[in-house]
Amino acid sequence: ENNVIKVHYIVEEDIPVDPENPDVPVEEKVGYKIEYYYDEKVDNTKTEVLEAVKGVVVSKDTIADKIERNAKEGYKFFTTLNVPLKVSEDTENNVIKIYYIKEQVVDPEDPDAPVVEEKVAYKVEYYYDNKIDTTKTQIEKVSLGEKISRETIAEKIEANMLEGYKLLTIVNIPLEATENIDNNIIKVYYAKEEKPVDPEDPDAPVVEEKTAYRVEYYYDNKVDNTKTEIVEVNIGERVENEALTAKIEENTIDGYELFTILNAPLVASENIENNIIKVHYRKQVIVDPDEPVVEMVGYKIEYYYNNSIDNSKTEVEEIAKGEIIALEELTQRIEKNKTEGYRVFTVLNTPLEVSENIENNVIKVHYRKEVVNPDVPVDPENPDKPVDPEYPDVPIEEVVGYKVEFYYDNEIDRTKTEIVTIEKDTQITKEALADKIEANLLEGYKLFTVLNVPLTVSGDIENNVIKVHYIVEEDIPVDPENPDVPVEEKVGYK
């Protein structure tokens, strides 16, 4: 009874056209399928196809009657796959899957007791060249709170790899299964395995030029996994905030406003897992004119490992303007993000007084790898003492660092603050900073002065601070009677 194939025909009609634009179809009818699953087994007798206009979005509300009508006795609705669905011209790929599960039996000794849902589920979607194959979307039951790792779905990834494709990336993993099944979504992306060839040397390996970045969307600091997406770009391409404008607008939901964007602008690296932009929204605040207004802003925390940022860990916290964030308040976060084999090196931009400019409220936590190098013992009495591979002859406690802060019209730009690792007692001159000074010179500004140089690097990183000051480059006013004599020339004192 369940071995049923259904062949559907429709009347062959001419697609209506606009007489003014005869080559542009006015309305093209296509179709989408609905499949019904009971305890994860499809009931082929119920599979149906519905006509729709190409481009129409089919939502859960659109098919609400069908969901209710096809619930068998003893079953309840569990979840839907591939909804919302934007109907494409490929009917074979317009597939909605509706899942039902058996209703749990009530405890006869305590019929009024609430039934605890022990099982939830997560969905796996498969994308080829950034286009979802809805026929492959799967659902797996798991226990509430269970963690799904890359290893958990390794066989699925391999099984769904098409010939001529390679795995590009997986988003929303690791995933902790929540009771909100619609947000338990893992997306597996594949891309065509194109190996560019140098025509002059066809046997020579060609460097991969393509990579991708992903965009995650957060509402009140909680990620919506259904919206996570990836965009293919060239390695080294710079993704500016302006490039995200349409996406930000499209993902702004009713009652929310853009809060901030993390990790943008982003220079796309070959490491897709670290090419992450996070778009944060927050609820719009309704101001009561009779109540005092507390201006809420935010600050960002970035985490660096051996001076390389891990974009996946960047986070933002909402807080009242003017609050001061002390280092002590970050202790738990710093400890939680310390990975095995690393130690805390320094924390930049603390204490931080939160300003209205969220982009400038940035704290940077730096960790440094501890390495034991048995081949280069520093102290014969302590042959296992950790050694920094960059400075194998220097005791690790003597590998320190200095900070460089950049100021524009006497206001620090915390996004530019950086730490440089170096051997203790090294002397840093102004000449040694020439490249950094030039690289951070904004248009319309000129170098004003550099504080604390030359600097002899001590073991106290907090005291190894160089401050580079720029000021707006203005024409110096002159006395018209003495045009060669400046009327007023701004200098400074330290």
HELIX and SHEET records of a PDB file:
HELIX    1   1 ALA A   64  ARG A   69  1                                   6    
HELIX    2   2 THR A   91  ASN A   93  5                                   3    
HELIX    3   3 ALA A  154  ALA A  159  1                                   6    
HELIX    4   4 ILE A  181  ASN A  183  5                                   3    
HELIX    5   5 ASN A  241  LEU A  244  5                                   4    
HELIX    6   6 THR A  245  GLU A  250  1                                   6    
HELIX    7   7 ILE A  272  ASN A  274  5                                   3    
HELIX    8   8 ASN A  311  LYS A  313  5                                   3    
HELIX    9   9 LEU A  327  LEU A  330  5                                   4    
HELIX   10  10 THR A  331  LYS A  336  1                                   6    
HELIX   11  11 ILE A  358  ASN A  360  5                                   3    
HELIX   12  12 ILE A  396  GLU A  398  5                                   3    
HELIX   13  13 ARG A  414  LYS A  416  5                                   3    
HELIX   14  14 GLU A  431  LEU A  433  5                                   3    
HELIX   15  15 ALA A  434  ALA A  439  1                                   6    
HELIX   16  16 ILE A  461  ASN A  463  5                                   3    
SHEET    1   A 2 VAL A  17  ASP A  18  0                                        
SHEET    2   A 2 ASN A  21  PRO A  25 -1                                        
SHEET    1   B 3 LYS A  41  VAL A  42  0                                        
SHEET    2   B 3 LYS A  29  TYR A  38 -1                                        
SHEET    3   B 3 GLU A  48  VAL A  53 -1                                        
SHEET    1   C 4 LYS A  41  VAL A  42  0                                        
SHEET    2   C 4 LYS A  29  TYR A  38 -1                                        
SHEET    3   C 4 VAL A  95  LYS A 102  1                                        
SHEET    4   C 4 TYR A  75  LEU A  81 -1                                        
SHEET    1   D 2 VAL A  57  VAL A  58  0                                        
SHEET    2   D 2 LEU A  85  LYS A  86 -1                                        
SHEET    1   E 3 LYS A 131  ILE A 132  0                                        
SHEET    2   E 3 LYS A 119  TYR A 128 -1                                        
SHEET    3   E 3 GLN A 138  SER A 143 -1                                        
SHEET    1   F 4 LYS A 131  ILE A 132  0                                        
SHEET    2   F 4 LYS A 119  TYR A 128 -1                                        
SHEET    3   F 4 ILE A 185  LYS A 192  1                                        
SHEET    4   F 4 TYR A 165  VAL A 171 -1                                        
SHEET    1   G 2 LYS A 147  ILE A 148  0                                        
SHEET    2   G 2 LEU A 175  GLU A 176 -1                                        
SHEET    1   H 3 LYS A 222  VAL A 223  0                                        
SHEET    2   H 3 LYS A 210  TYR A 219 -1                                        
SHEET    3   H 3 GLU A 229  ASN A 234 -1                                        
SHEET    1   I 4 LYS A 222  VAL A 223  0                                        
SHEET    2   I 4 LYS A 210  TYR A 219 -1                                        
SHEET    3   I 4 ILE A 276  LYS A 283  1                                        
SHEET    4   I 4 TYR A 256  LEU A 262 -1                                        
SHEET    1   J 2 ARG A 238  VAL A 239  0                                        
SHEET    2   J 2 LEU A 266  VAL A 267 -1                                        
SHEET    1   K 3 SER A 308  ILE A 309  0                                        
SHEET    2   K 3 MET A 296  TYR A 305 -1                                        
SHEET    3   K 3 GLU A 315  ALA A 320 -1                                        
SHEET    1   L 4 SER A 308  ILE A 309  0                                        
SHEET    2   L 4 MET A 296  TYR A 305 -1                                        
SHEET    3   L 4 VAL A 362  LYS A 369  1                                        
SHEET    4   L 4 TYR A 342  LEU A 348 -1                                        
SHEET    1   M 2 ILE A 324  ILE A 325  0                                        
SHEET    2   M 2 LEU A 352  GLU A 353 -1                                        
SHEET    1   N 2 VAL A 387  ASP A 388  0                                        
SHEET    2   N 2 TYR A 391  PRO A 395 -1                                        
SHEET    1   O 3 GLU A 411  ILE A 412  0                                        
SHEET    2   O 3 VAL A 399  TYR A 408 -1                                        
SHEET    3   O 3 GLU A 418  GLU A 423 -1                                        
SHEET    1   P 4 GLU A 411  ILE A 412  0                                        
SHEET    2   P 4 VAL A 399  TYR A 408 -1                                        
SHEET    3   P 4 VAL A 465  VAL A 472  1                                        
SHEET    4   P 4 TYR A 445  LEU A 451 -1                                        
SHEET    1   Q 2 GLN A 427  ILE A 428  0                                        
SHEET    2   Q 2 LEU A 455  THR A 456 -1                                        
SHEET    1   R 2 VAL A 478  ASP A 479  0                                        
SHEET    2   R 2 ASN A 482  PRO A 486 -1                                        
END                                                                             
